[in-house]
Amino acid sequence: MLYPFLALIATIGTTAILCSSARYWGHQILGPILAGSVVTSIFIAGKLGTLELPGIAPLAITVSILIYSSTFLITDVLSELAGAKAAQRAVLGTAFCYPLVLLTSQLSVNWTPSPLFEGQVAFEEVMTFAGRVTIASLVSYLISQTFDVWAFHAIKARTGEAKLWLRNNGSTMVSQGIDTLIFYGIAFFGVIPFEALIQLTLLGYGLKMVIALIDTPFVYAVIWFVKRGQQTSNG
């Protein structure tokens, strides 16, 4: 349990540090960070890691949860700094990466390998599954992230500038539920036993809720740091 926890903190912390660069280069830098995080999650989603909890048998969880969950931190920071339209543009721009990933991954599988390349079988296993994961990720990403941006600003419209924690967690908790159901349903249905799929889905959502709570102080820290820089520049 220690390693997944440390890996989670390291991922969220690194994401927060990268997002803090918006203080110097503007909120436009957040779009590429979002795209890189999503593309990375596609290629590591096929690996199932073991999660050991006290008193419970070892559980399986996709390791992509580490990096993919951080994307909601990025969109929430972008929403807070630049507004709904900028956040939605970043979501759509990132979605354009998916067709390219899907096309090139499948074309690379069918390219006749050089005699010097001895990993074709392993490469095919990874890239073939990546194709299905890409489709699952695209559908879940577009729907959940679009909802996340809408919900974030719907809550903000009611509460004003106060209660960042509410719009951050409220929008993320619902959108992550949508994302989890769609992604695991498309990516793993028929690939693993149905009982294991249910377990994977429930555990994935549970972990995402934990991540949403953990990343709240990081969201506050990034927003404070970037806005402080903006105030200093304007002053």
Phi, psi and omega in degrees: 000332183295316183297311178302321180295314179295321178296322179296311180298319180297319181292313180296316180298316179295318177300317179297319179297317179296319179295330180295343179294347176298340177298327185258329185243005177086166183293345181298337181290340184288331179300307177299325178296318178298314181297316180297322179294317182293314180298320177300318182297329180298315188279346178252000184292336183288342181272130175258123178261167180260134177241121182252119179245145182304128176079004181233143177298151180309135183248153179262141178211140178289134185288347180293347179299334180299308186271325184292322180296334180289343181293333178287330172297317182296313182292326178292320177297316180295320178299317182291322185277322190237352177098173186296318184296317179295319179295318181292324176297320179295321178297313180292320179299320177294324180299332179292344178289332187298311179301323180293317178298314181298314181296307186291327179293321180283325176294324181292329178296320186271356175289126181304121184288149175291149174302338180282344183265117185255006184250026185299317183297311179296321179298317179297319180299316181290312186286329178293317177292327180299330178297314179293319179297322180298316179296314179299317182293321180298311182296311182294322181296309183299314183290311185290318182288324176297318177295320182300314180297316180297312183295320179304313183279336175293319177292319180295326179296331181272329186254349182075206183287342181284169174060050174302323181300326183288313180288328177295307183283320181299311180293321183290318183297319179285314183294326177291327175296316177298314181299316184296313181299315182290313184296306183294326179297316181281318187286324191241352180296125182086349180267322178236161178305148185299321179298320179292326179295318177298315179299315181298318181294313181294318180293319180300316180292320178300316179294323179296325177294319177298316179298320179300320179289320182293323186281352181302310178296331177291320177299314178302316183296317181295313180300314180300315183295315182291314181294326177297321177294321179294320179294322179296319181293319181289331180286000000 
